[in-house]
Amino acid sequence: MSTTTRHPQPAAAASPHALPDPGEQVPTLSWPIVGICTAALAVFGVSTWAALTGAVPAIFTIAASSAAIFVLFTVLHDASHYSISSHRWVNVAFGRVAMFFVSPLISFKSFAFIHIEHHRNTNDDDSDPDHWVSSAPWWQLPIRFPAMDLPYIGFLVKNVRRRPRAEVLETVALMGFSLTVIVTAAVTGNLWTLAVIWLLPERVAMFVLAWWFDWLPHHDLEDTQSENRYRATRNRVGSEWILTPLLLSQNYHLVHHLHPSIPFYRYVAAWRRNEEAYLERDSAISTVFGQQLDATQYREWKRLNGKLAALLPVRMPRSSAAHHAGTHPIPVKSVEPLTPGSVKVTFDVPDHLRDQFQFQAGQHLTVRHRIGGREVRRNYSICTSATSGELSIGVRHIAGGVFSTFAVELLCAGDVLELMTPTGSFGGPLEPLARRDYVAVAAGSGITPILSIMHTTMEIETESRFTLFYGNRTAESTMFAAELDELESRYADRLRIFHIRSDEPHHPAALRGRIGLAMVQRLLGGDLDSIDRWYLCGPSDLVTTMREDLASEAVPTERIHLELFRGTTRSTNIDAFRKAEVTITLSGAERTVELAAGDTVLESALKNNIDAPYACLGGACGTCKARVTTGEVSMEQNLALTAAEVDAGYVLTCQSHPTTPTVAVDYDS
């Protein structure tokens, strides 16, 4: 296991500066969305009442309802990127309501899937469902604009086997409902009324949406999202006093494609905050009249409107301030079910301990608790982004597992657990300027550290790409399924997730079975040597086999990072080891103890009531890491330390046997 990486080679078109943090976060609840959604529904309701009572001419209802549906598309659009609320169900609720008015021929989940494919494959011919409009000849536009939902339906049919059955059934039900309403209205002589209330407004709104959301941002741009994400869509500047509110900020569509999770009303702020960084990357910009501007021309155009905003630095996560793994009582903030047999446990870290519990992506926590009168100690990977300020772990129930049973069945918010400060070095260093390709292979609860690494990488390395192969038996047993969907929506053009299922007969054949190198190569569709860093986490047979297979394909071992939750069985040959005198430095105190033949350094510490940090006892977690300052030791196995750490004198004390009469180790180093 190693965290050594290659230095990325700068691409010709890359900026010398990393793309700064846009300075925007997903709100707990987007009140502007609540406002425009409420207003749009009210306008639609009033215009419908006016049509039914004959209070105003039909053209008034058609115009008002078209405007309402146009506005509701922005609600649907933000919901599909989970930017309305940090609570996933809120986005789904708003999305389903808006979808019913915009086009009740497909479900909200189906629309979200199709729209994310547009982000991932912008301008890429048949792979981009919106390309049907943005690439159309000018004379076909009046026909294609109002029929924009037809290629969406075709795209969904083509990919129907990739979608969950519940989503497909919801789409079929909506189509059936819509057809029933239209037929019923025709049979009862109310078809014109239905046309005024909804059919015509919906087509008018579709025409405007196709024009403003698809054609204006994308037409005549040849780069795809994967080729150059700064020139696959454009900003349209000028007349912003009217254009920005009229287009609901979609004149800054480039910002949306670069940062899909930003709410619509913050696009302009994000652009102005980091304007120079976007310009240095030769972003596509045109005026309201269609004149293309390069960076120099834009700066001159902008000069009369004030100075450019200053750039913000990228937020980099800090490591724990603890000198060694210390233990603290930490309250549980929430226990959230993930699957029928797993939970996400989030901790409420007190303010005075926050520096101690800062972490790097891929690190883990040791949890101590008394259950049934005895102390139980378990190690769990942190599953949250290192920049989020939230500390959470994922726990999957293991048959006969004392703590996992307690966590899944009995643990509640307000309970207090003993937590050691974060340890481990599974994740590699991140660099805001890097342009890397990452691949992760995980199975079951092996997703927990991968989720943290993947989320943090997407936030910090804004030019890097990530592919995850995640194996489970079924969709129902997939931990963090909703969070993975949300991440894929936010980082559509840079993140691919392949869900591999071993016990789901209706899953696409290419994604069924168990993960192996042949499957990974086929789905990657590229050279293994082009991958800068591999992350492997899950059952030992999967991890070790993948590592061996990658090595057999000449993938350098320094690019392969692995995490095992348990080490292998230790040697029981006591005659192979010797007695020794061990000096242990911990928390500034120094003690010298006798070590019996066959004991490890950690065992000698624990036998002498020295509260040295440890968790797995198998050489897999790294919690017991210390530096040898005097003498020498031999480690039985090492599945946690990097080559650089070993060269610097660090050892896993749970695996270390002295090979000299005296040894000194320092846990505080």
C-alpha positions as CSV (number, residue, x, y, z in Angstrom):
1,M,0.0,0.0,0.0
2,S,1.4,3.4,-0.9
3,T,0.3,7.0,-1.3
4,T,3.1,7.9,-3.7
5,T,1.8,9.5,-6.9
6,R,3.0,10.7,-10.2
7,H,3.2,14.4,-10.8
8,P,0.5,15.2,-13.3
9,Q,1.5,16.6,-16.7
10,P,-0.1,19.9,-17.4
11,A,-2.3,20.0,-20.5
12,A,-1.8,22.6,-23.1
13,A,-5.2,24.2,-22.4
14,A,-4.9,24.1,-18.7
15,S,-4.8,27.2,-16.5
16,P,-1.8,27.8,-14.3
17,H,-4.3,28.2,-11.5
18,A,-6.7,25.6,-10.0
19,L,-10.4,26.4,-10.4
20,P,-11.2,28.1,-7.1
21,D,-14.0,27.1,-4.8
22,P,-17.1,28.7,-6.2
23,G,-18.0,29.9,-2.7
24,E,-21.4,28.3,-2.9
25,Q,-22.9,25.4,-0.9
26,V,-26.1,23.5,-1.2
27,P,-28.5,25.2,1.2
28,T,-30.6,23.4,3.8
29,L,-33.6,24.8,1.8
30,S,-33.4,27.1,-1.2
31,W,-36.0,29.7,-0.4
32,P,-35.8,31.3,-3.9
33,I,-36.9,28.0,-5.3
34,V,-39.7,27.8,-2.7
35,G,-40.7,31.3,-3.8
36,I,-40.7,30.8,-7.6
37,C,-42.3,27.4,-7.2
38,T,-45.1,28.8,-5.1
39,A,-45.6,31.7,-7.4
40,A,-45.6,29.5,-10.5
41,L,-48.2,27.2,-9.0
42,A,-50.3,30.1,-8.0
43,V,-50.2,31.6,-11.5
44,F,-51.0,28.3,-13.1
45,G,-54.0,27.9,-10.7
46,V,-55.3,31.4,-11.3
47,S,-55.0,31.1,-15.1
48,T,-56.7,27.7,-15.0
49,W,-59.6,29.2,-12.9
50,A,-59.8,32.1,-15.5
51,A,-60.1,29.6,-18.3
52,L,-62.7,27.5,-16.7
53,T,-64.9,30.5,-15.7
54,G,-64.3,32.4,-19.0
55,A,-63.1,35.5,-17.0
56,V,-60.4,36.3,-19.6
57,P,-59.6,35.3,-23.2
58,A,-57.9,32.0,-23.8
59,I,-54.7,33.7,-24.9
60,F,-54.2,35.0,-21.4
61,T,-54.4,31.5,-19.9
62,I,-52.0,30.1,-22.5
63,A,-49.5,32.9,-21.9
64,A,-49.7,32.8,-18.1
65,S,-49.6,29.0,-17.8
66,S,-46.7,28.9,-20.3
67,A,-44.7,31.3,-18.1
68,A,-45.6,29.2,-15.0
69,I,-44.4,26.0,-16.6
70,F,-41.2,27.7,-17.8
71,V,-40.5,28.7,-14.2
72,L,-41.3,25.3,-12.9
73,F,-38.6,23.8,-15.2
74,T,-36.0,25.7,-13.1
75,V,-37.4,24.0,-10.0
76,L,-37.2,20.6,-11.8
77,H,-33.7,21.5,-13.1
78,D,-32.3,22.3,-9.6
79,A,-34.0,19.3,-8.1
80,S,-32.3,17.0,-10.6
81,H,-28.9,18.3,-9.4
82,Y,-30.0,18.1,-5.7
83,S,-29.3,21.8,-5.2
84,I,-32.6,22.8,-3.7
85,S,-31.8,21.2,-0.3
86,S,-29.1,19.2,1.4
87,H,-31.9,16.8,2.3
88,R,-32.3,14.5,-0.7
89,W,-36.1,13.8,-0.2
90,V,-36.8,17.6,-0.5
91,N,-35.3,17.7,-4.0
92,V,-37.2,14.6,-5.1
93,A,-40.5,16.1,-3.8
94,F,-40.0,19.4,-5.6
95,G,-38.9,17.5,-8.7
96,R,-41.9,15.3,-8.9
97,V,-44.3,18.3,-8.4
98,A,-42.6,20.3,-11.1
99,M,-42.3,17.3,-13.5
100,F,-46.0,16.8,-13.4
101,F,-46.5,20.3,-15.1
102,V,-43.4,20.3,-17.3
103,S,-43.9,17.0,-19.0
104,P,-45.7,14.1,-17.2
105,L,-44.6,11.6,-19.8
106,I,-41.6,10.5,-17.8
107,S,-40.9,10.3,-14.1
108,F,-38.7,12.8,-12.3
109,K,-36.0,10.1,-11.7
110,S,-36.0,9.3,-15.4
111,F,-35.6,13.0,-16.3
112,A,-32.8,13.4,-13.8
113,F,-31.0,10.4,-15.3
114,I,-31.3,11.8,-18.9
115,H,-30.3,15.3,-17.8
116,I,-27.2,14.0,-16.1
117,E,-26.3,12.1,-19.3
118,H,-26.5,15.5,-21.1
119,H,-24.0,16.9,-18.6
120,R,-21.7,14.0,-18.9
121,N,-21.8,13.9,-22.8
122,T,-22.5,17.5,-23.8
123,N,-22.3,18.0,-27.6
124,D,-21.4,14.3,-28.0
125,D,-23.8,13.4,-30.8
126,D,-26.2,10.5,-29.8
127,S,-24.8,10.3,-26.3
128,D,-26.1,13.7,-25.5
129,P,-30.0,13.7,-25.5
130,D,-30.0,17.5,-25.9
131,H,-27.8,17.4,-29.0
132,W,-31.0,16.7,-31.0
133,V,-31.8,20.4,-30.5
134,S,-28.5,22.1,-30.2
135,S,-27.1,20.6,-33.4
136,A,-30.3,21.0,-35.5
137,P,-30.2,22.9,-38.8
138,W,-31.8,26.3,-38.4
139,W,-34.8,25.4,-40.6
140,Q,-35.7,22.4,-38.3
141,L,-35.6,24.4,-35.1
142,P,-39.3,25.4,-35.1
143,I,-40.2,21.7,-35.3
144,R,-37.6,20.4,-32.8
145,F,-38.0,23.1,-30.1
146,P,-41.6,22.1,-29.1
147,A,-40.9,18.4,-29.5
148,M,-37.9,18.4,-27.1
149,D,-39.3,15.7,-24.9
150,L,-39.4,13.2,-27.8
151,P,-35.6,12.5,-27.8
152,Y,-35.8,12.2,-24.0
153,I,-38.4,9.4,-24.3
154,G,-36.3,7.7,-27.0
155,F,-33.1,8.0,-24.9
156,L,-34.9,6.5,-21.9
157,V,-36.3,3.6,-24.0
158,K,-32.7,2.9,-25.3
159,N,-31.4,2.8,-21.7
160,V,-34.4,1.3,-20.0
161,R,-32.5,-1.8,-18.8
162,R,-30.1,0.5,-16.9
163,R,-32.9,2.0,-14.8
164,P,-34.5,0.8,-11.6
165,R,-37.8,-1.1,-12.1
166,A,-39.7,1.3,-9.8
167,E,-38.6,4.3,-11.9
168,V,-39.6,2.6,-15.2
169,L,-43.0,1.7,-13.7
170,E,-43.5,5.3,-12.5
171,T,-42.8,6.5,-16.0
172,V,-45.2,4.0,-17.6
173,A,-47.9,5.0,-15.1
174,L,-47.4,8.7,-15.9
175,M,-47.6,8.1,-19.6
176,G,-50.8,6.0,-19.1
177,F,-52.3,8.7,-16.9
178,S,-51.5,11.5,-19.4
179,L,-53.0,9.5,-22.3
180,T,-56.1,8.7,-20.3
181,V,-56.7,12.4,-19.4
182,I,-56.3,13.4,-23.1
183,V,-58.6,10.7,-24.4
184,T,-61.2,11.4,-21.6
185,A,-61.2,15.1,-22.5
186,A,-61.7,14.3,-26.2
187,V,-64.5,11.9,-25.6
188,T,-66.3,14.3,-23.2
189,G,-65.9,17.3,-25.5
190,N,-63.4,19.1,-23.3
191,L,-60.3,18.7,-25.4
192,W,-60.1,22.4,-26.2
193,T,-60.4,23.3,-22.5
194,L,-57.6,20.9,-21.7
195,A,-55.5,22.4,-24.6
196,V,-55.9,25.9,-23.3
197,I,-55.2,24.9,-19.7
198,W,-52.2,22.6,-20.3
199,L,-51.6,21.1,-23.7
200,L,-50.8,24.4,-25.5
201,P,-49.0,26.1,-22.6
202,E,-46.8,23.0,-22.1
203,R,-45.8,23.1,-25.8
204,V,-45.1,26.8,-25.7
205,A,-43.0,26.4,-22.6
206,M,-41.2,23.5,-24.2
207,F,-40.4,25.7,-27.2
208,V,-38.9,28.4,-25.1
209,L,-37.0,25.9,-22.8
210,A,-35.4,24.2,-25.8
211,W,-34.4,27.5,-27.1
212,W,-33.0,29.1,-23.9
213,F,-31.7,26.1,-22.0
214,D,-30.4,24.0,-24.9
215,W,-29.8,25.9,-28.1
216,L,-28.5,29.2,-26.9
217,P,-25.9,27.8,-24.5
218,H,-24.7,24.9,-26.8
219,H,-25.2,25.5,-30.5
220,D,-22.1,25.8,-32.7
221,L,-19.8,24.6,-30.0
222,E,-17.7,21.7,-31.2
223,D,-16.0,20.6,-28.0
224,T,-17.6,17.9,-25.9
225,Q,-17.7,18.0,-22.2
226,S,-14.9,15.4,-21.9
227,E,-12.7,17.2,-24.4
228,N,-12.9,20.7,-22.9
229,R,-15.5,21.4,-20.3
230,Y,-14.9,25.2,-20.6
231,R,-15.9,25.3,-24.2
232,A,-18.8,22.7,-24.3
233,T,-21.2,25.5,-23.2
234,R,-21.1,29.2,-22.9
235,N,-22.0,32.3,-20.9
236,R,-24.0,35.0,-22.7
237,V,-23.2,38.5,-21.5
238,G,-24.8,41.9,-22.0
239,S,-28.3,43.3,-21.2
240,E,-28.1,41.4,-17.9
241,W,-30.5,43.7,-16.2
242,I,-33.3,41.9,-18.2
243,L,-31.6,38.8,-19.5
244,T,-30.6,37.3,-16.1
245,P,-34.1,37.4,-14.5
246,L,-35.8,36.5,-17.8
247,L,-33.6,33.4,-18.3
248,L,-33.5,32.6,-14.6
249,S,-29.7,33.0,-14.8
250,Q,-29.2,30.5,-17.6
251,N,-27.3,33.1,-19.5
252,Y,-24.5,31.9,-17.2
253,H,-25.0,28.3,-18.3
254,L,-21.3,27.6,-18.3
255,V,-21.1,28.1,-14.5
256,H,-23.9,25.6,-14.2
257,H,-22.0,23.0,-16.2
258,L,-18.8,23.6,-14.2
259,H,-20.6,23.5,-10.8
260,P,-23.9,21.7,-11.3
261,S,-24.9,21.8,-7.6
262,I,-24.9,25.6,-7.3
263,P,-28.5,26.9,-7.1
264,F,-29.6,28.8,-10.1
265,Y,-29.7,32.2,-8.4
266,R,-26.0,32.0,-7.4
267,Y,-24.6,31.4,-10.9
268,V,-23.7,35.1,-11.4
269,A,-22.1,35.4,-8.0
270,A,-20.0,32.3,-8.6
271,W,-18.8,33.7,-12.0
272,R,-17.9,37.1,-10.7
273,R,-16.2,35.7,-7.7
274,N,-13.7,33.7,-9.8
275,E,-13.9,35.4,-13.2
276,E,-10.2,35.5,-14.0
277,A,-9.8,31.8,-13.3
278,Y,-12.5,31.0,-15.9
279,L,-11.0,33.4,-18.4
280,E,-7.6,31.9,-18.1
281,R,-9.1,28.6,-19.2
282,D,-10.4,30.2,-22.4
283,S,-14.1,29.8,-21.4
284,A,-16.7,30.1,-24.2
285,I,-18.4,33.6,-24.0
286,S,-20.7,35.4,-26.3
287,T,-22.6,38.6,-26.2
288,V,-26.4,38.7,-26.1
289,F,-26.3,39.3,-29.9
290,G,-24.1,36.2,-30.5
291,Q,-20.7,37.8,-30.9
292,Q,-18.0,35.4,-29.7
293,L,-15.5,36.9,-27.2
294,D,-12.1,35.6,-26.2
295,A,-10.6,36.4,-22.8
296,T,-8.9,39.6,-24.0
297,Q,-12.1,40.9,-25.7
298,Y,-14.2,40.0,-22.7
299,R,-11.8,41.9,-20.4
300,E,-12.1,44.9,-22.5
301,W,-15.9,44.6,-22.7
302,K,-16.0,44.2,-18.9
303,R,-13.7,47.1,-18.2
304,L,-16.5,49.7,-18.2
305,N,-18.4,47.6,-15.6
306,G,-15.8,47.7,-12.8
307,K,-12.9,45.7,-11.7
308,L,-12.7,42.0,-11.7
309,A,-13.5,40.2,-8.4
310,A,-10.6,38.7,-6.4
311,L,-10.1,35.0,-6.5
312,L,-10.7,32.7,-3.5
313,P,-8.3,30.0,-2.6
314,V,-9.4,26.3,-2.8
315,R,-10.4,24.9,0.5
316,M,-8.0,22.2,1.6
317,P,-8.8,19.8,4.5
318,R,-6.6,19.9,7.5
319,S,-5.3,16.8,9.4
320,S,-6.0,16.1,13.0
321,A,-4.1,18.2,15.4
322,A,-3.6,15.2,17.7
323,H,0.0,14.0,18.0
324,H,-1.2,10.4,18.4
325,A,-4.5,8.6,18.4
326,G,-6.2,9.8,21.6
327,T,-9.7,8.8,22.8
328,H,-12.6,11.1,23.7
329,P,-16.3,10.7,24.5
330,I,-18.3,11.9,21.5
331,P,-22.1,12.1,21.4
332,V,-24.0,10.6,18.4
333,K,-25.8,13.2,16.4
334,S,-27.9,10.9,14.2
335,V,-28.2,7.3,13.1
336,E,-29.6,7.0,9.6
337,P,-30.6,3.7,8.0
338,L,-28.9,3.0,4.7
339,T,-30.1,-0.5,3.9
340,P,-32.0,-3.1,6.0
341,G,-28.7,-4.1,7.5
342,S,-26.6,-0.9,7.7
343,V,-26.6,2.6,9.1
344,K,-24.7,5.8,8.8
345,V,-23.6,7.2,12.2
346,T,-22.9,10.9,12.4
347,F,-21.1,12.4,15.5
348,D,-21.6,15.7,17.2
349,V,-18.0,16.7,17.8
350,P,-17.7,19.4,20.5
351,D,-16.2,22.7,19.3
352,H,-13.1,22.3,21.5
353,L,-12.3,18.9,19.9
354,R,-12.9,19.8,16.3
355,D,-9.2,20.3,15.6
356,Q,-8.5,16.9,17.0
357,F,-11.1,15.2,14.8
358,Q,-10.1,16.9,11.5
359,F,-9.3,14.2,9.0
360,Q,-7.9,13.4,5.6
361,A,-10.1,11.5,3.1
362,G,-9.7,7.7,3.5
363,Q,-8.9,7.8,7.3
364,H,-10.8,5.8,9.9
365,L,-12.0,6.0,13.5
366,T,-11.6,3.5,16.3
367,V,-14.8,3.2,18.3
368,R,-14.8,1.9,21.9
369,H,-18.0,1.0,23.8
370,R,-19.0,-1.3,26.7
371,I,-21.6,-3.8,25.5
372,G,-22.9,-6.5,27.8
373,G,-20.3,-5.6,30.5
374,R,-17.2,-5.8,28.3
375,E,-15.3,-3.3,26.2
376,V,-15.7,-3.7,22.4
377,R,-13.2,-1.9,20.1
378,R,-13.9,-1.7,16.4
379,N,-12.4,0.3,13.5
380,Y,-14.6,2.1,10.9
381,S,-13.7,4.2,7.9
382,I,-15.0,7.8,7.7
383,C,-17.5,8.2,4.9
384,T,-17.9,12.0,4.6
385,S,-15.9,14.5,2.6
386,A,-12.9,15.9,4.4
387,T,-14.1,19.4,3.6
388,S,-17.7,18.9,4.8
389,G,-17.1,19.6,8.6
390,E,-19.2,16.4,9.3
391,L,-17.8,13.2,10.9
392,S,-19.7,10.0,10.0
393,I,-19.0,6.3,9.6
394,G,-20.9,3.5,7.9
395,V,-21.6,0.3,9.8
396,R,-22.9,-2.8,8.1
397,H,-24.3,-5.6,10.3
398,I,-22.2,-8.7,10.5
399,A,-23.7,-12.0,11.7
400,G,-22.6,-12.4,15.3
401,G,-20.9,-9.0,15.3
402,V,-21.3,-7.4,18.8
403,F,-20.8,-3.8,17.9
404,S,-22.4,-3.9,14.4
405,T,-25.5,-5.5,15.9
406,F,-25.7,-2.8,18.6
407,A,-25.2,0.0,16.1
408,V,-27.8,-1.2,13.6
409,E,-30.4,-2.2,16.2
410,L,-29.9,-0.1,19.4
411,L,-27.7,2.9,18.8
412,C,-29.6,6.2,19.0
413,A,-28.9,9.9,18.7
414,G,-27.7,11.3,22.0
415,D,-25.8,8.1,22.9
416,V,-22.1,8.6,23.7
417,L,-19.3,6.5,22.2
418,E,-15.5,6.6,22.9
419,L,-13.8,7.7,19.6
420,M,-10.1,7.7,18.9
421,T,-8.9,10.6,16.7
422,P,-8.6,9.8,13.0
423,T,-5.8,7.6,11.8
424,G,-4.8,5.8,8.6
425,S,-3.3,6.8,5.2
426,F,-5.4,5.0,2.6
427,G,-6.2,8.2,0.7
428,G,-3.5,9.9,-1.4
429,P,-2.5,13.6,-1.3
430,L,-4.6,15.9,-3.4
431,E,-3.4,18.9,-5.4
432,P,-5.8,21.6,-6.7
433,L,-3.8,21.9,-9.9
434,A,-3.8,18.2,-10.7
435,R,-5.5,16.6,-13.8
436,R,-5.6,13.0,-12.8
437,D,-7.7,9.9,-13.6
438,Y,-8.7,7.8,-10.6
439,V,-10.3,4.4,-10.4
440,A,-11.8,2.8,-7.3
441,V,-13.0,-0.8,-6.8
442,A,-15.1,-1.4,-3.8
443,A,-17.6,-4.0,-2.6
444,G,-20.1,-3.9,0.3
445,S,-19.0,-1.8,3.2
446,G,-15.7,-1.1,1.3
447,I,-17.5,1.9,-0.1
448,T,-17.1,3.9,3.1
449,P,-13.5,5.2,2.7
450,I,-13.9,5.3,-1.1
451,L,-17.0,7.6,-0.7
452,S,-14.9,10.0,1.4
453,I,-12.0,9.9,-1.1
454,M,-14.1,10.3,-4.1
455,H,-16.2,13.2,-2.8
456,T,-13.1,15.1,-1.5
457,T,-11.3,14.6,-4.7
458,M,-14.1,15.9,-6.8
459,E,-14.2,19.0,-4.6
460,I,-10.5,19.8,-4.5
461,E,-9.1,18.6,-7.9
462,T,-11.6,20.3,-10.2
463,E,-10.0,18.9,-13.4
464,S,-9.6,15.3,-12.2
465,R,-11.9,12.4,-13.2
466,F,-13.0,9.5,-11.1
467,T,-14.5,6.1,-12.0
468,L,-16.0,3.8,-9.3
469,F,-16.8,0.1,-9.7
470,Y,-19.1,-0.8,-6.8
471,G,-20.1,-4.4,-6.2
472,N,-23.2,-5.6,-4.2
473,R,-25.6,-8.4,-4.3
474,T,-28.7,-6.3,-5.0
475,A,-29.8,-2.6,-5.2
476,E,-31.4,-3.0,-1.8
477,S,-28.1,-4.0,-0.2
478,T,-26.2,-1.1,-1.7
479,M,-24.9,1.3,1.0
480,F,-25.0,5.0,0.3
481,A,-26.9,4.5,-2.9
482,A,-28.7,7.9,-2.6
483,E,-25.4,9.7,-1.9
484,L,-23.7,8.1,-4.8
485,D,-26.6,9.1,-7.1
486,E,-26.3,12.7,-5.8
487,L,-22.6,12.8,-6.3
488,E,-22.9,11.5,-9.9
489,S,-25.5,14.2,-10.5
490,R,-23.2,17.0,-9.2
491,Y,-20.1,15.9,-11.0
492,A,-21.7,14.4,-14.1
493,D,-18.9,15.1,-16.5
494,R,-16.1,13.9,-14.3
495,L,-17.6,11.0,-12.3
496,R,-18.7,7.6,-13.5
497,I,-20.2,5.0,-11.2
498,F,-20.7,1.4,-12.3
499,H,-23.0,-0.6,-10.0
500,I,-22.0,-4.3,-10.3
501,R,-24.7,-6.7,-9.0
502,S,-24.1,-10.4,-8.4
503,D,-27.6,-11.5,-7.5
504,E,-30.0,-9.3,-9.6
505,P,-31.1,-11.1,-12.8
506,H,-32.7,-8.0,-14.3
507,H,-29.6,-5.9,-14.0
508,P,-27.8,-5.3,-17.4
509,A,-25.7,-8.3,-18.4
510,A,-22.5,-6.2,-18.7
511,L,-22.9,-5.2,-15.1
512,R,-23.8,-8.6,-13.5
513,G,-21.5,-10.9,-11.7
514,R,-18.4,-10.2,-9.6
515,I,-15.8,-7.5,-10.2
516,G,-12.7,-8.6,-11.9
517,L,-9.9,-7.0,-13.9
518,A,-11.4,-8.1,-17.2
519,M,-14.7,-6.4,-16.4
520,V,-12.9,-3.3,-15.2
521,Q,-10.9,-3.1,-18.4
522,R,-13.9,-3.6,-20.6
523,L,-16.0,-0.9,-18.9
524,L,-13.1,1.6,-18.6
525,G,-12.5,1.4,-22.3
526,G,-9.0,2.7,-21.9
527,D,-5.4,1.8,-21.1
528,L,-4.7,0.8,-17.5
529,D,-1.5,2.7,-17.6
530,S,-3.4,6.0,-18.0
531,I,-4.9,5.6,-14.5
532,D,-2.9,7.7,-12.1
533,R,-4.2,6.1,-8.9
534,W,-6.2,3.0,-8.0
535,Y,-8.1,2.5,-4.8
536,L,-9.1,-1.0,-3.7
537,C,-11.3,-1.7,-0.7
538,G,-13.5,-4.6,0.3
539,P,-13.2,-8.3,1.0
540,S,-9.6,-9.5,1.1
541,D,-10.0,-11.9,-1.8
542,L,-11.3,-9.1,-4.1
543,V,-8.6,-6.6,-3.0
544,T,-5.6,-8.9,-3.1
545,T,-6.7,-10.5,-6.4
546,M,-7.2,-7.1,-8.0
547,R,-3.8,-5.9,-6.8
548,E,-2.1,-9.0,-8.2
549,D,-3.9,-8.7,-11.5
550,L,-3.1,-5.0,-11.9
551,A,0.6,-5.8,-11.0
552,S,0.6,-8.6,-13.7
553,E,-0.5,-5.9,-16.2
554,A,2.5,-3.8,-15.3
555,V,0.6,-1.2,-13.3
556,P,3.2,0.3,-10.9
557,T,2.6,-0.8,-7.3
558,E,3.0,2.8,-6.1
559,R,-0.2,3.7,-7.9
560,I,-2.2,1.0,-6.2
561,H,-3.7,1.8,-2.8
562,L,-5.5,-0.8,-0.8
563,E,-7.4,-1.0,2.4
564,L,-8.3,-4.1,4.3
565,F,-10.6,-4.1,7.3
566,R,-8.8,-7.1,8.8
567,G,-5.2,-8.4,8.7
568,T,-4.1,-12.0,8.2
569,T,-3.4,-14.4,11.0
570,R,-0.2,-13.7,13.0
571,S,2.6,-16.2,13.5
572,T,2.5,-18.3,16.7
573,N,6.2,-19.3,16.5
574,I,7.4,-17.9,19.8
575,D,10.9,-19.3,19.4
576,A,11.5,-17.0,16.4
577,F,11.4,-14.0,18.7
578,R,13.4,-12.7,21.7
579,K,12.9,-10.9,25.0
580,A,13.7,-7.2,25.0
581,E,13.5,-4.0,27.0
582,V,11.2,-1.6,25.4
583,T,10.9,2.2,26.2
584,I,7.6,3.7,25.2
585,T,6.9,7.4,24.8
586,L,3.2,8.3,24.8
587,S,1.5,11.6,25.6
588,G,4.8,13.1,26.7
589,A,5.4,10.3,29.3
590,E,8.2,7.7,29.0
591,R,8.1,4.2,30.5
592,T,10.4,1.3,30.1
593,V,8.9,-2.2,30.3
594,E,10.0,-5.8,29.8
595,L,8.8,-7.5,26.6
596,A,8.4,-11.3,26.7
597,A,9.5,-13.5,23.8
598,G,6.8,-13.6,21.2
599,D,5.0,-10.5,22.4
600,T,4.7,-7.5,20.1
601,V,5.6,-4.0,21.3
602,L,1.8,-3.2,21.6
603,E,1.2,-6.2,23.7
604,S,4.0,-5.3,26.1
605,A,2.5,-1.8,26.4
606,L,-1.0,-3.1,27.1
607,K,0.2,-5.7,29.6
608,N,1.8,-2.9,31.6
609,N,-1.3,-0.7,31.6
610,I,-0.1,1.7,29.0
611,D,-3.1,2.9,27.0
612,A,-1.4,2.7,23.6
613,P,-3.7,3.3,20.6
614,Y,-4.8,0.2,18.6
615,A,-7.8,-1.2,16.7
616,C,-7.6,-4.2,14.4
617,L,-4.5,-5.9,15.8
618,G,-3.9,-7.3,12.3
619,G,-1.7,-4.7,10.7
620,A,-4.4,-3.4,8.5
621,C,-5.6,-0.1,10.1
622,G,-2.5,1.8,11.1
623,T,-4.0,3.0,14.4
624,C,-1.0,1.7,16.4
625,K,1.7,3.5,14.3
626,A,4.8,4.7,16.2
627,R,8.3,5.6,15.3
628,V,11.3,3.5,16.3
629,T,13.9,5.9,17.9
630,T,16.3,3.3,19.3
631,G,17.0,-0.3,18.2
632,E,15.3,-2.3,15.5
633,V,12.1,-4.3,15.1
634,S,10.7,-6.8,12.6
635,M,7.1,-6.4,11.4
636,E,5.2,-9.6,10.6
637,Q,3.0,-7.8,8.1
638,N,2.2,-4.3,7.0
639,L,-1.0,-3.5,5.2
640,A,-1.3,0.1,6.4
641,L,2.0,2.0,6.2
642,T,3.5,3.6,3.0
643,A,7.1,2.9,1.9
644,A,8.0,6.5,2.8
645,E,6.6,6.0,6.4
646,V,8.6,2.7,6.8
647,D,11.7,4.5,5.5
648,A,11.2,7.2,8.1
649,G,11.2,4.6,10.9
650,Y,7.5,4.1,11.5
651,V,6.2,0.7,12.4
652,L,2.9,-1.0,13.3
653,T,3.4,-1.8,17.0
654,C,0.8,-4.6,16.8
655,Q,3.1,-6.4,14.3
656,S,6.5,-5.4,15.7
657,H,8.9,-7.8,17.4
658,P,12.3,-6.5,18.7
659,T,15.4,-7.8,17.0
660,T,17.8,-5.9,19.3
661,P,18.0,-6.2,23.2
662,T,16.7,-2.7,23.7
663,V,14.1,-0.8,21.6
664,A,12.4,2.6,22.0
665,V,9.3,3.7,20.2
666,D,7.6,7.1,20.2
667,Y,3.8,7.3,19.6
668,D,3.9,11.1,19.8
669,S,6.1,11.6,16.7
